[in-house]
Amino acid sequence: MKNNIKVERAKKDMTQEQLAEALCVSRQTINAIEKNKYLPSTLLALKMSNLFGLTVNELFILEEGD
Amino acid sequence: MKEVLPQVKLLPYRYKRYGLWVLIIGIPVMALLSMALLSVGLIADRQNFFTEWSYPMVYYPIVIGLALLNFSEEKEEDEMVQHLRYQAFMTGVYYLIVGILMLPLFTNVIRLLEGKAMGMPDVGGMLGALSLLLFYTYIYFRIRLHQIRKALEADEE
């Protein structure tokens, strides 16, 4: 699974720290999600997509084999 | 949103420090306490004491210390840290099972190579196995957390 978090964050001119603060998680969690080292929970994915004004499907994209 | 599954309540972060103290000073304190009990004659059978009581004496501080380290929160506790913790417990159980099953095999191969008779090795009983489980779990958790923090630091450079 890939995601567009880094792109969407750049569009909103947000740092990882600011995004982490808005979602009540640590910066290391945001970094791990962006790097595909950790898959967020449904709740966090929904909060994230709400914050960017997108659907979860637009933010997280399934790849072949997922 | 309310969680459907009950969560294990973790201790505050400061308990990690207490856990470290228990690990560091626990064994000497237990040894001194045992010596004191022996010297005042509260334990009559010295021989029995050192064979039957030596395990709890050594393992209790280890188990309590490691349990405090494992069941206390991180400075930044969030869903990823919780996920890593659950993963660490799974890995800990896995390595404990593999370790305990493989131990008789390894020790008996060594015994046979040394020309000794085969036998069942002792891992320290229930407390020994519990110590191993907590040790594997904590080490795996720290390694994974370290890797994630390292990736974040590398990103900053």
Backbone of each chain as ProteinMPNN parsed JSONL, in Angstrom:
{"seq_chain_A": "MKNNIKVERAKKDMTQEQLAEALCVSRQTINAIEKNKYLPSTLLALKMSNLFGLTVNELFILEEGD", "coords_chain_A": {"N_chain_A": [[0.85, -1.192, 0.0], [0.548, 2.204, -0.869], [0.932, 5.71, -0.058], [-0.303, 9.137, -0.128], [0.512, 10.992, 1.681], [2.764, 12.628, 2.19], [2.769, 14.289, -0.04], [0.268, 15.556, 0.161], [0.625, 16.815, 2.562], [2.625, 18.595, 1.92], [1.219, 20.19, 0.129], [-0.495, 21.458, 1.848], [1.296, 22.848, 3.221], [2.434, 21.859, 5.597], [4.319, 20.7, 8.391], [5.852, 17.6, 9.463], [5.734, 17.513, 12.193], [3.667, 19.335, 12.808], [1.494, 18.035, 11.647], [1.488, 15.707, 13.141], [0.886, 16.736, 15.657], [-1.69, 17.729, 15.187], [-3.04, 15.366, 14.845], [-2.73, 14.074, 17.184], [-0.598, 12.237, 17.583], [2.772, 10.85, 17.591], [5.719, 12.359, 16.064], [7.378, 10.477, 14.995], [5.627, 8.471, 14.34], [4.144, 9.58, 12.216], [6.205, 9.87, 10.37], [6.914, 7.165, 10.029], [4.566, 6.192, 8.856], [4.465, 7.647, 6.483], [6.693, 6.585, 5.247], [5.884, 4.078, 4.735], [6.321, 2.164, 6.701], [4.716, 1.624, 8.724], [1.332, 0.785, 9.079], [-1.448, 2.794, 9.469], [-4.136, 2.854, 11.953], [-7.671, 2.363, 11.298], [-9.095, 4.443, 12.385], [-7.144, 6.489, 12.663], [-6.426, 6.803, 9.988], [-8.825, 7.753, 8.942], [-9.096, 10.161, 10.365], [-6.91, 11.496, 9.358], [-7.49, 11.667, 6.609], [-9.778, 13.25, 6.735], [-8.685, 15.591, 7.707], [-7.129, 16.394, 5.545], [-9.07, 16.777, 3.728], [-9.877, 14.772, 2.01], [-10.84, 11.504, 0.652], [-10.408, 8.323, 2.282], [-9.534, 6.472, 0.445], [-8.353, 8.071, -1.437], [-6.15, 8.968, -0.171], [-4.767, 6.741, 0.755], [-3.496, 4.203, -1.168], [-4.218, 1.157, -2.618], [-2.004, -1.437, -3.652], [-0.987, -3.746, -6.223], [-1.167, -7.066, -5.128], [-1.631, -6.462, -2.522]], "CA_chain_A": [[0.0, 0.0, 0.0], [1.296, 3.467, -0.841], [0.09, 6.817, 0.384], [0.026, 10.479, -0.626], [0.542, 11.9, 2.839], [3.832, 13.611, 2.039], [2.334, 15.241, -1.072], [-0.838, 16.351, 0.718], [1.209, 17.639, 3.635], [3.332, 19.685, 1.234], [0.19, 21.084, -0.433], [-1.041, 22.255, 2.963], [2.461, 23.483, 3.831], [2.485, 21.372, 6.981], [5.478, 19.874, 8.734], [5.461, 16.331, 10.121], [5.448, 17.882, 13.59], [2.335, 19.955, 12.857], [0.508, 16.994, 11.356], [1.475, 14.82, 14.31], [0.175, 17.454, 16.717], [-3.11, 17.8, 14.823], [-3.64, 14.03, 14.939], [-2.405, 13.543, 18.528], [0.361, 11.119, 17.548], [4.148, 11.367, 17.599], [6.286, 12.615, 14.732], [7.941, 9.215, 14.489], [4.517, 7.711, 13.748], [3.866, 10.186, 10.895], [7.342, 9.502, 9.513], [6.816, 5.724, 9.716], [3.437, 6.008, 7.932], [4.89, 8.187, 5.17], [7.688, 5.679, 4.666], [5.247, 2.755, 4.622], [6.843, 1.217, 7.689], [3.616, 1.347, 9.64], [-0.009, 1.03, 8.546], [-2.24, 3.379, 10.563], [-5.45, 2.258, 12.246], [-8.77, 2.963, 10.528], [-9.417, 5.714, 13.026], [-6.127, 7.489, 12.311], [-6.533, 7.028, 8.535], [-10.014, 8.602, 8.747], [-8.776, 11.492, 10.887], [-5.945, 12.07, 8.435], [-8.167, 12.023, 5.36], [-10.657, 14.386, 7.069], [-7.831, 16.78, 7.842], [-6.69, 16.825, 4.211], [-10.267, 16.961, 2.9], [-9.897, 13.716, 0.986], [-11.371, 10.235, 1.151], [-9.298, 7.42, 2.666], [-9.048, 5.859, -0.8], [-7.503, 9.019, -2.156], [-4.919, 9.143, 0.611], [-4.077, 5.442, 0.802], [-3.782, 3.496, -2.423], [-3.864, -0.272, -2.629], [-1.161, -1.848, -4.768], [-1.187, -5.147, -6.592], [-0.576, -7.96, -4.125], [-2.11, -6.091, -1.173]], "C_chain_A": [[0.888, 1.245, 0.0], [0.355, 4.58, -0.378], [0.598, 8.153, -0.129], [0.19, 11.482, 0.507], [1.592, 13.008, 2.664], [3.412, 14.708, 1.051], [1.263, 16.167, -0.498], [-0.349, 17.288, 1.817], [1.916, 18.848, 3.024], [2.339, 20.697, 0.659], [-0.348, 22.019, 0.65], [0.062, 23.011, 3.699], [2.572, 23.141, 5.326], [3.761, 20.589, 7.212], [4.96, 18.567, 9.361], [5.025, 16.615, 11.557], [4.029, 18.443, 13.719], [1.238, 18.922, 12.606], [0.352, 16.054, 12.55], [0.661, 15.453, 15.442], [-1.335, 17.489, 16.444], [-3.807, 16.451, 15.002], [-3.396, 13.357, 16.295], [-1.563, 12.263, 18.472], [1.771, 11.717, 17.551], [4.642, 11.58, 16.164], [6.849, 11.338, 14.124], [6.859, 8.35, 13.833], [4.196, 8.244, 12.353], [4.964, 9.786, 9.91], [7.263, 8.034, 9.081], [5.673, 5.456, 8.73], [3.843, 6.488, 6.532], [5.848, 7.239, 4.462], [7.162, 4.253, 4.493], [5.816, 1.702, 5.568], [5.776, 0.862, 8.71], [2.284, 1.702, 8.98], [-0.884, 1.598, 9.658], [-3.557, 2.634, 10.781], [-6.499, 2.957, 11.384], [-9.092, 4.351, 11.069], [-8.427, 6.813, 12.618], [-6.178, 7.817, 10.817], [-7.713, 7.955, 8.234], [-9.752, 10.035, 9.21], [-7.876, 12.231, 9.905], [-6.631, 12.529, 7.141], [-9.135, 13.196, 5.574], [-9.855, 15.68, 7.097], [-7.394, 17.32, 6.476], [-7.884, 17.076, 3.262], [-10.346, 15.973, 1.753], [-10.622, 12.498, 1.523], [-10.159, 9.353, 1.505], [-8.676, 6.789, 1.416], [-8.144, 6.78, -1.613], [-6.15, 9.185, -1.466], [-4.082, 7.853, 0.648], [-4.483, 4.637, -0.428], [-3.294, 2.052, -2.354], [-3.008, -0.588, -3.848], [-1.444, -3.309, -5.084], [-0.484, -6.045, -5.56], [-0.997, -7.623, -2.706], [-3.38, -6.856, -0.846]], "O_chain_A": [[1.85, 1.335, 0.763], [-0.861, 4.4, -0.319], [1.76, 8.292, -0.511], [0.025, 12.686, 0.306], [1.331, 14.175, 2.956], [3.665, 15.892, 1.274], [1.333, 17.388, -0.643], [-0.846, 18.404, 1.974], [1.822, 19.966, 3.531], [2.58, 21.904, 0.694], [-0.618, 23.195, 0.408], [-0.198, 23.721, 4.671], [2.772, 24.008, 6.177], [4.231, 19.888, 6.316], [3.791, 18.457, 9.732], [4.068, 16.026, 12.059], [3.285, 18.071, 14.627], [0.195, 18.93, 13.261], [-0.756, 15.663, 12.917], [-0.143, 14.788, 16.095], [-2.146, 17.302, 17.35], [-5.007, 16.393, 15.273], [-3.805, 12.218, 16.518], [-1.8, 11.324, 19.232], [1.938, 12.936, 17.517], [4.074, 11.065, 15.201], [6.806, 11.137, 12.911], [7.132, 7.597, 12.898], [4.0, 7.468, 11.417], [4.689, 9.413, 8.769], [7.51, 7.703, 7.922], [5.796, 4.591, 7.864], [3.591, 5.814, 5.533], [5.821, 7.106, 3.239], [7.913, 3.341, 4.146], [5.796, 0.507, 5.274], [5.926, -0.094, 9.471], [2.131, 2.777, 8.399], [-1.05, 0.952, 10.693], [-4.024, 1.89, 9.918], [-6.239, 4.016, 10.813], [-9.327, 5.297, 10.316], [-8.828, 7.925, 12.272], [-5.995, 8.969, 10.425], [-7.616, 8.834, 7.378], [-10.132, 10.996, 8.541], [-8.05, 13.423, 9.652], [-6.384, 13.63, 6.647], [-9.29, 14.04, 4.691], [-10.284, 16.715, 6.586], [-7.3, 18.531, 6.272], [-7.703, 17.534, 2.134], [-10.822, 16.297, 0.665], [-10.98, 12.448, 2.7], [-9.036, 9.617, 1.074], [-7.462, 6.597, 1.337], [-7.287, 6.327, -2.372], [-5.144, 9.5, -2.102], [-2.853, 7.889, 0.58], [-5.668, 4.423, -0.684], [-2.128, 1.776, -2.073], [-3.252, -0.075, -4.94], [-2.071, -4.015, -4.294], [0.659, -5.793, -5.18], [-0.755, -8.401, -1.784], [-3.939, -6.687, 0.238]]}, "seq_chain_B": "MKEVLPQVKLLPYRYKRYGLWVLIIGIPVMALLSMALLSVGLIADRQNFFTEWSYPMVYYPIVIGLALLNFSEEKEEDEMVQHLRYQAFMTGVYYLIVGILMLPLFTNVIRLLEGKAMGMPDVGGMLGALSLLLFYTYIYFRIRLHQIRKALEADEE", "coords_chain_B": {"N_chain_B": [[-14.042, 7.655, 19.962], [-15.321, 4.585, 21.154], [-13.432, 1.838, 22.357], [-13.78, -1.542, 21.379], [-12.525, -3.875, 22.18], [-11.076, -4.759, 25.297], [-8.519, -2.744, 26.741], [-5.133, -3.133, 27.878], [-4.175, -1.619, 30.777], [-1.543, 0.586, 31.055], [1.388, 1.335, 33.027], [2.48, 4.567, 34.313], [5.117, 6.516, 32.656], [7.296, 6.944, 34.409], [7.661, 4.594, 35.803], [9.357, 3.013, 34.39], [11.874, 3.782, 35.141], [11.847, 2.899, 37.785], [11.71, 0.193, 37.301], [14.223, -0.288, 36.161], [15.836, 0.268, 38.362], [15.022, -1.772, 40.104], [15.966, -3.953, 38.684], [18.733, -3.465, 38.748], [19.485, -3.134, 41.519], [18.07, -5.113, 42.753], [18.869, -7.915, 42.904], [21.304, -7.91, 44.545], [20.126, -6.83, 46.9], [18.192, -8.747, 47.566], [19.905, -10.885, 48.029], [21.345, -9.976, 50.255], [19.256, -9.746, 52.084], [18.518, -12.412, 52.285], [20.84, -13.486, 53.421], [20.745, -12.174, 55.86], [18.415, -13.267, 56.954], [19.245, -15.888, 57.198], [21.387, -15.613, 58.983], [20.175, -14.72, 61.356], [18.851, -16.908, 61.994], [16.302, -17.51, 61.143], [15.806, -19.124, 59.043], [16.222, -22.41, 59.122], [17.331, -24.693, 57.817], [20.052, -24.588, 56.042], [21.154, -25.766, 53.712], [18.93, -26.609, 52.286], [17.79, -24.17, 51.827], [19.502, -22.893, 49.947], [19.162, -24.519, 47.738], [16.434, -24.659, 47.161], [15.41, -22.057, 47.442], [16.956, -20.399, 45.952], [16.26, -19.81, 43.317], [13.852, -18.101, 43.309], [15.077, -15.987, 44.653], [16.927, -14.961, 42.846], [15.424, -14.693, 40.493], [13.044, -13.22, 41.081], [13.589, -10.345, 41.373], [14.428, -9.897, 38.73], [12.2, -10.631, 37.153], [10.23, -8.855, 38.164], [11.44, -6.369, 37.652], [11.764, -6.437, 34.815], [9.082, -6.722, 34.096], [8.024, -4.275, 34.94], [9.378, -2.613, 33.158], [8.354, -3.51, 30.732], [5.592, -3.071, 30.989], [5.138, -0.351, 31.221], [4.415, 2.962, 30.105], [5.692, 4.601, 27.115], [7.616, 7.65, 26.562], [6.455, 9.07, 24.473], [3.602, 7.948, 23.848], [1.691, 6.306, 21.553], [-0.563, 5.049, 18.955], [1.141, 3.599, 17.233], [3.297, 2.857, 18.834], [1.958, 1.246, 20.635], [1.165, -0.75, 18.896], [3.668, -1.782, 18.2], [4.348, -2.777, 20.665], [2.488, -4.891, 21.061], [3.282, -6.49, 18.96], [5.831, -7.084, 19.825], [5.286, -8.671, 22.064], [4.144, -10.908, 20.864], [6.313, -11.814, 19.334], [8.075, -12.316, 21.399], [6.813, -14.46, 22.747], [6.906, -16.342, 20.718], [9.725, -16.72, 20.344], [10.332, -17.677, 22.866], [8.97, -20.123, 22.954], [10.251, -21.477, 20.834], [12.87, -21.384, 21.815], [12.668, -22.83, 24.271], [11.858, -25.313, 23.329], [14.015, -25.995, 21.727], [16.169, -26.023, 23.425], [16.599, -28.513, 24.988], [17.476, -30.111, 22.897], [19.876, -28.9, 21.93], [21.477, -28.911, 24.306], [21.646, -31.626, 24.816], [22.967, -32.574, 22.557], [25.46, -31.415, 22.931], [26.128, -32.643, 25.366], [26.261, -35.31, 24.527], [28.398, -35.151, 22.735], [30.387, -34.614, 24.53], [30.505, -36.981, 25.741], [28.804, -37.573, 27.797], [25.858, -38.685, 29.664], [22.462, -38.44, 28.399], [20.091, -35.838, 29.276], [17.51, -33.857, 30.893], [17.577, -30.41, 30.466], [17.695, -27.586, 32.773], [15.828, -24.69, 32.912], [15.386, -22.951, 34.869], [12.889, -23.194, 35.767], [9.438, -22.117, 36.137], [9.744, -19.376, 36.723], [12.103, -18.789, 35.442], [11.433, -19.187, 32.746], [9.502, -17.21, 32.503], [11.059, -14.947, 32.91], [12.67, -15.089, 30.638], [10.734, -14.731, 28.629], [9.846, -12.095, 29.17], [12.239, -10.779, 28.808], [12.937, -11.285, 26.066], [10.733, -10.023, 24.871], [11.02, -7.33, 25.697], [13.51, -6.638, 24.61], [13.051, -6.968, 21.839], [11.073, -5.032, 21.429], [12.468, -2.654, 22.088], [14.451, -2.689, 20.106], [12.943, -2.453, 17.719], [11.708, 0.032, 18.119], [13.952, 1.626, 18.246], [14.895, 1.34, 15.627], [12.869, 2.659, 14.214], [13.088, 5.239, 15.236], [15.644, 5.813, 14.396], [15.271, 5.914, 11.642], [13.754, 8.214, 11.483], [15.589, 10.11, 12.388], [17.484, 9.877, 10.372], [16.074, 10.913, 8.294], [15.972, 13.55, 8.952], [18.531, 14.442, 8.514]], "CA_chain_B": [[-14.668, 6.356, 19.652], [-15.079, 3.615, 22.223], [-12.779, 0.589, 21.938], [-14.59, -2.74, 21.644], [-11.687, -4.796, 22.946], [-10.503, -4.109, 26.485], [-7.088, -2.435, 26.635], [-4.34, -3.335, 29.098], [-3.775, -0.306, 31.293], [-0.101, 0.628, 31.288], [1.845, 2.207, 34.119], [3.093, 5.797, 33.784], [6.493, 6.409, 32.157], [8.303, 6.928, 35.483], [7.849, 3.218, 36.288], [10.497, 2.434, 33.665], [13.031, 4.055, 36.001], [11.744, 1.986, 38.931], [12.047, -1.136, 36.771], [15.682, -0.361, 36.027], [16.388, 0.181, 39.723], [14.751, -3.13, 40.632], [16.885, -4.864, 37.997], [20.122, -3.215, 39.163], [19.778, -3.377, 42.939], [17.209, -6.183, 43.27], [19.57, -9.165, 43.261], [22.1, -7.723, 45.775], [19.245, -6.624, 48.063], [17.61, -10.053, 47.901], [20.991, -11.714, 48.573], [21.61, -9.472, 51.618], [18.093, -10.11, 52.898], [18.612, -13.855, 52.533], [21.932, -13.683, 54.377], [20.263, -11.701, 57.158], [17.457, -14.277, 57.45], [20.028, -17.067, 57.582], [22.225, -15.323, 60.153], [19.359, -14.626, 62.584], [18.324, -18.243, 62.254], [14.884, -17.67, 60.75], [15.778, -20.279, 58.137], [17.054, -23.386, 59.826], [18.034, -25.609, 56.91], [20.855, -23.803, 55.088], [21.315, -26.501, 52.445], [17.635, -26.546, 51.621], [17.56, -22.783, 51.409], [20.234, -22.563, 48.727], [18.698, -25.288, 46.586], [15.026, -24.39, 46.843], [15.067, -20.639, 47.459], [17.863, -19.587, 45.147], [15.58, -19.353, 42.094], [13.097, -16.865, 43.556], [15.995, -14.936, 45.079], [17.531, -14.371, 41.654], [14.466, -14.377, 39.435], [12.004, -12.239, 41.426], [13.928, -8.97, 40.931], [14.504, -9.852, 37.26], [10.83, -10.654, 36.627], [9.537, -7.605, 38.539], [12.091, -5.28, 36.904], [11.409, -6.515, 33.392], [7.633, -6.483, 33.965], [7.831, -2.82, 35.035], [9.863, -2.022, 31.905], [7.442, -3.898, 29.647], [4.214, -2.592, 31.166], [5.016, 1.088, 31.46], [4.278, 3.724, 28.858], [6.831, 5.336, 26.566], [7.44, 9.102, 26.686], [5.457, 9.415, 23.456], [2.817, 6.723, 23.664], [0.589, 6.434, 20.6], [-1.008, 3.747, 18.428], [2.236, 2.828, 16.648], [4.054, 2.28, 19.947], [1.125, 0.135, 21.137], [1.257, -1.809, 17.889], [4.988, -2.396, 18.365], [4.343, -3.531, 21.926], [1.78, -6.155, 20.824], [4.152, -7.268, 18.074], [6.948, -7.548, 20.653], [4.818, -9.791, 22.898], [3.984, -12.065, 19.965], [7.658, -12.287, 19.009], [8.621, -12.857, 22.642], [6.211, -15.788, 22.966], [7.438, -17.209, 19.649], [11.115, -17.095, 20.647], [10.343, -18.471, 24.095], [8.569, -21.489, 22.585], [11.346, -22.059, 20.046], [14.013, -21.536, 22.716], [12.441, -23.913, 25.242], [11.824, -26.587, 22.599], [15.327, -26.301, 21.159], [17.168, -26.145, 24.488], [17.005, -29.906, 25.259], [18.194, -30.637, 21.74], [21.245, -28.371, 21.93], [22.254, -29.355, 25.468], [21.919, -33.058, 24.709], [23.998, -32.762, 21.521], [26.733, -31.079, 23.596], [26.378, -33.705, 26.353], [26.676, -36.523, 23.801], [29.745, -34.902, 22.2], [31.31, -34.693, 25.675], [30.478, -38.364, 26.239], [27.958, -37.67, 28.999], [24.516, -39.231, 29.423], [21.463, -37.424, 28.054], [19.281, -35.39, 30.411], [16.661, -32.689, 30.628], [18.173, -29.2, 31.053], [16.85, -26.781, 33.631], [15.863, -23.273, 32.522], [15.02, -22.13, 36.029], [11.461, -23.389, 36.045], [8.434, -21.159, 35.696], [10.284, -18.014, 36.817], [13.122, -18.657, 34.392], [10.721, -19.042, 31.47], [8.857, -15.892, 32.53], [12.141, -13.965, 32.711], [13.058, -15.143, 29.226], [9.653, -14.122, 27.844], [9.883, -10.642, 29.367], [13.499, -10.299, 28.236], [12.794, -11.286, 24.596], [9.735, -9.008, 24.52], [11.553, -5.983, 25.888], [14.595, -6.421, 23.647], [12.458, -6.798, 20.501], [10.384, -3.741, 21.444], [13.481, -1.589, 22.054], [15.12, -2.714, 18.798], [12.018, -1.923, 16.709], [11.552, 1.458, 18.405], [15.227, 2.241, 17.869], [14.936, 1.373, 14.152], [11.934, 3.688, 13.757], [13.667, 6.544, 15.602], [16.818, 5.981, 13.533], [14.748, 6.31, 10.327], [13.325, 9.607, 11.625], [16.82, 10.917, 12.461], [18.108, 9.842, 9.046], [15.249, 11.793, 7.476], [16.279, 14.93, 9.328], [19.88, 14.806, 8.033]], "C_chain_B": [[-14.32, 5.336, 20.737], [-14.471, 2.325, 21.666], [-13.665, -0.6, 22.299], [-13.803, -3.719, 22.514], [-11.09, -4.093, 24.162], [-8.998, -3.899, 26.329], [-6.39, -2.717, 27.968], [-3.86, -1.957, 29.544], [-2.285, -0.342, 31.617], [0.238, 1.586, 32.427], [2.444, 3.489, 33.539], [4.582, 5.598, 33.458], [7.533, 6.257, 33.277], [8.586, 5.52, 36.019], [8.975, 2.501, 35.55], [11.755, 2.594, 34.513], [13.02, 3.111, 37.204], [12.141, 0.566, 38.499], [13.541, -1.33, 36.652], [16.346, -0.499, 37.393], [16.193, -1.209, 40.316], [15.725, -4.128, 39.99], [18.313, -4.725, 38.53], [20.365, -3.607, 40.622], [18.997, -4.544, 43.539], [17.953, -7.415, 43.745], [20.461, -8.981, 44.494], [21.234, -7.562, 47.026], [18.646, -7.944, 48.522], [18.662, -10.96, 48.541], [21.284, -11.301, 50.017], [20.49, -9.869, 52.574], [18.141, -11.596, 53.273], [19.686, -14.169, 53.566], [21.489, -13.294, 55.788], [19.311, -12.723, 57.784], [18.191, -15.523, 57.939], [20.793, -16.819, 58.888], [21.419, -15.208, 61.444], [18.653, -15.947, 62.896], [16.862, -18.445, 61.919], [14.719, -18.819, 59.749], [16.764, -21.3, 58.707], [17.924, -24.207, 58.874], [18.758, -24.833, 55.803], [20.902, -24.462, 53.704], [20.048, -26.41, 51.588], [17.361, -25.15, 51.066], [18.233, -22.501, 50.069], [19.811, -23.392, 47.519], [17.277, -24.897, 46.183], [14.698, -22.903, 46.697], [15.917, -19.802, 46.515], [17.196, -19.059, 43.887], [14.771, -18.086, 42.351], [14.0, -15.696, 43.906], [16.58, -14.208, 43.877], [16.462, -13.871, 40.691], [13.421, -13.325, 39.802], [12.375, -10.811, 41.023], [13.969, -8.85, 39.413], [13.094, -9.756, 36.677], [10.109, -9.337, 36.932], [10.116, -6.424, 37.745], [11.697, -5.278, 35.442], [9.919, -6.258, 33.169], [7.341, -4.986, 34.037], [8.281, -2.135, 33.745], [8.877, -2.292, 30.76], [6.063, -3.254, 29.758], [4.123, -1.133, 31.579], [5.064, 1.819, 30.125], [5.613, 4.31, 28.393], [6.582, 6.821, 26.771], [6.369, 9.579, 25.708], [4.677, 8.153, 23.123], [1.693, 6.995, 22.666], [0.295, 5.072, 19.985], [0.13, 2.939, 17.808], [3.064, 2.136, 17.739], [3.277, 1.094, 20.527], [1.19, -1.056, 20.188], [2.594, -2.557, 18.02], [5.046, -3.26, 19.622], [3.644, -4.89, 21.746], [2.627, -7.091, 19.959], [5.304, -7.887, 18.886], [6.521, -8.733, 21.52], [4.65, -11.064, 22.063], [5.352, -12.68, 19.662], [8.304, -12.931, 20.24], [8.115, -14.267, 22.906], [6.79, -16.792, 21.961], [8.86, -17.674, 19.978], [11.227, -17.924, 21.92], [10.01, -19.927, 23.773], [9.711, -22.179, 21.827], [12.537, -22.357, 20.971], [13.855, -22.723, 23.647], [12.42, -25.273, 24.552], [13.213, -26.994, 22.1], [16.387, -26.564, 22.231], [17.579, -27.59, 24.8], [17.832, -30.501, 24.128], [19.666, -30.195, 21.769], [22.068, -28.929, 23.095], [22.584, -30.841, 25.367], [22.938, -33.37, 23.617], [25.366, -32.497, 22.15], [27.117, -32.172, 24.595], [26.903, -34.965, 25.668], [28.085, -36.361, 23.241], [30.797, -34.984, 23.304], [31.341, -36.093, 26.287], [29.653, -38.546, 27.492], [26.594, -38.251, 28.627], [23.536, -38.089, 29.127], [20.639, -37.039, 29.285], [18.474, -34.165, 30.042], [17.286, -31.45, 31.273], [17.176, -28.403, 31.883], [16.957, -25.312, 33.218], [15.485, -22.365, 33.692], [13.538, -22.182, 36.319], [10.583, -22.29, 35.492], [8.987, -19.728, 35.684], [11.348, -17.759, 35.751], [12.483, -18.419, 33.039], [10.064, -17.661, 31.374], [9.889, -14.786, 32.303], [12.538, -13.91, 31.253], [12.018, -14.458, 28.339], [9.715, -12.594, 27.939], [11.138, -10.035, 28.74], [13.398, -10.2, 26.711], [11.861, -10.155, 24.161], [10.332, -7.608, 24.592], [12.641, -5.674, 24.859], [14.027, -6.163, 22.25], [11.797, -5.41, 20.388], [11.38, -2.589, 21.315], [14.147, -1.52, 20.686], [14.231, -2.072, 17.736], [11.831, -0.403, 16.879], [12.808, 2.225, 17.982], [15.308, 2.38, 16.34], [14.051, 2.501, 13.618], [12.486, 5.089, 14.063], [14.873, 6.859, 14.727], [16.374, 6.476, 12.146], [14.324, 7.775, 10.348], [14.539, 10.537, 11.653], [17.486, 11.004, 11.088], [17.373, 10.789, 8.095], [15.576, 13.264, 7.723], [17.597, 15.411, 8.749], [19.88, 15.263, 6.577]], "O_chain_B": [[-13.174, 5.242, 21.176], [-14.923, 1.791, 20.653], [-14.229, -0.655, 23.391], [-14.338, -4.31, 23.453], [-10.647, -2.949, 24.06], [-8.291, -4.781, 25.841], [-6.978, -2.561, 29.038], [-3.223, -1.228, 28.783], [-1.827, -1.203, 32.368], [-0.514, 2.509, 32.741], [2.874, 3.495, 32.386], [5.214, 4.647, 33.919], [8.521, 5.54, 33.122], [9.633, 5.285, 36.62], [9.488, 1.491, 36.032], [12.587, 1.691, 34.601], [14.063, 2.586, 37.596], [12.813, -0.158, 39.234], [14.073, -2.388, 36.991], [17.286, -1.274, 37.567], [17.095, -1.753, 40.954], [16.239, -5.026, 40.656], [19.012, -5.716, 38.737], [21.323, -4.316, 40.932], [19.226, -4.924, 44.687], [17.712, -7.911, 44.845], [20.398, -9.801, 45.41], [21.565, -8.093, 48.087], [18.596, -8.231, 49.718], [18.364, -11.709, 49.471], [21.451, -12.15, 50.893], [20.733, -10.27, 53.712], [17.849, -11.983, 54.404], [19.491, -14.993, 54.46], [21.801, -13.97, 56.768], [19.385, -13.009, 58.979], [17.822, -16.129, 58.945], [20.845, -17.675, 59.771], [21.917, -15.557, 62.515], [17.963, -16.086, 63.906], [16.246, -19.421, 62.348], [13.643, -19.404, 59.625], [17.972, -21.067, 58.758], [19.118, -24.386, 59.114], [18.172, -24.474, 54.782], [20.717, -23.809, 52.677], [20.085, -26.176, 50.38], [16.783, -24.984, 49.991], [17.616, -21.94, 49.164], [20.078, -22.998, 46.384], [16.963, -24.816, 44.995], [13.816, -22.531, 45.923], [15.63, -18.624, 46.3], [17.53, -17.966, 43.429], [14.985, -17.083, 41.67], [13.74, -14.558, 43.516], [16.714, -12.984, 43.888], [16.569, -12.775, 40.14], [12.953, -12.602, 38.923], [11.567, -10.125, 40.396], [13.587, -7.816, 38.863], [12.821, -8.915, 35.821], [9.454, -8.771, 36.058], [9.372, -5.588, 37.231], [11.336, -4.238, 34.891], [9.535, -5.647, 32.171], [6.508, -4.479, 33.286], [7.641, -1.187, 33.289], [8.606, -1.419, 29.936], [5.439, -2.93, 28.748], [3.151, -0.72, 32.211], [5.668, 1.356, 29.157], [6.539, 4.487, 29.185], [5.47, 7.221, 27.115], [5.498, 10.377, 26.055], [5.049, 7.392, 22.23], [0.832, 7.837, 22.923], [0.831, 4.057, 20.429], [0.095, 1.709, 17.849], [3.476, 0.985, 17.588], [3.863, 0.066, 20.867], [1.261, -2.209, 20.613], [2.646, -3.785, 17.96], [5.686, -4.312, 19.653], [4.141, -5.914, 22.217], [2.684, -8.299, 20.185], [5.696, -9.034, 18.672], [7.283, -9.683, 21.698], [4.979, -12.16, 22.516], [5.529, -13.897, 19.724], [8.987, -13.951, 20.139], [8.89, -15.16, 23.245], [7.116, -17.927, 22.308], [9.166, -18.864, 19.903], [12.11, -18.773, 22.04], [10.674, -20.847, 24.25], [10.085, -23.309, 22.138], [13.129, -23.436, 20.916], [14.774, -23.527, 23.806], [12.898, -26.265, 25.103], [13.546, -28.179, 22.055], [17.381, -27.243, 21.976], [18.773, -27.882, 24.874], [18.757, -31.282, 24.354], [20.576, -31.016, 21.648], [23.205, -29.364, 22.909], [23.662, -31.272, 25.776], [23.696, -34.332, 23.741], [26.314, -33.253, 21.934], [28.277, -32.579, 24.668], [27.843, -35.604, 26.139], [28.878, -37.302, 23.263], [31.941, -35.367, 23.061], [32.095, -36.36, 27.222], [29.781, -39.559, 28.18], [26.22, -38.305, 27.455], [23.74, -36.946, 29.536], [20.509, -37.826, 30.223], [18.715, -33.52, 29.021], [17.506, -31.429, 32.484], [15.964, -28.533, 31.714], [18.054, -24.756, 33.179], [15.288, -21.162, 33.519], [12.996, -21.33, 37.024], [10.928, -21.621, 34.518], [8.732, -18.964, 34.752], [11.47, -16.651, 35.229], [12.925, -17.563, 32.273], [10.065, -17.028, 30.319], [9.626, -13.813, 31.596], [12.723, -12.832, 30.69], [12.36, -13.71, 27.424], [9.647, -11.893, 26.929], [11.106, -8.924, 28.211], [13.73, -9.167, 26.129], [12.151, -9.425, 23.214], [10.173, -6.803, 23.674], [12.683, -4.576, 24.304], [14.47, -5.246, 21.558], [11.949, -4.716, 19.383], [11.169, -1.663, 20.533], [14.384, -0.432, 20.161], [14.695, -1.25, 16.946], [11.801, 0.342, 15.899], [12.729, 3.325, 17.435], [15.739, 3.413, 15.827], [14.433, 3.211, 12.688], [12.365, 6.004, 13.249], [15.104, 8.011, 14.36], [17.016, 7.343, 11.553], [14.505, 8.495, 9.366], [14.534, 11.602, 11.037], [17.985, 12.056, 10.69], [17.979, 11.389, 7.207], [15.471, 14.103, 6.828], [17.788, 16.604, 8.514], [20.933, 15.599, 6.035]]}, "name": "protein", "num_of_chains": 2, "seq": "MKNNIKVERAKKDMTQEQLAEALCVSRQTINAIEKNKYLPSTLLALKMSNLFGLTVNELFILEEGDMKEVLPQVKLLPYRYKRYGLWVLIIGIPVMALLSMALLSVGLIADRQNFFTEWSYPMVYYPIVIGLALLNFSEEKEEDEMVQHLRYQAFMTGVYYLIVGILMLPLFTNVIRLLEGKAMGMPDVGGMLGALSLLLFYTYIYFRIRLHQIRKALEADEE"}
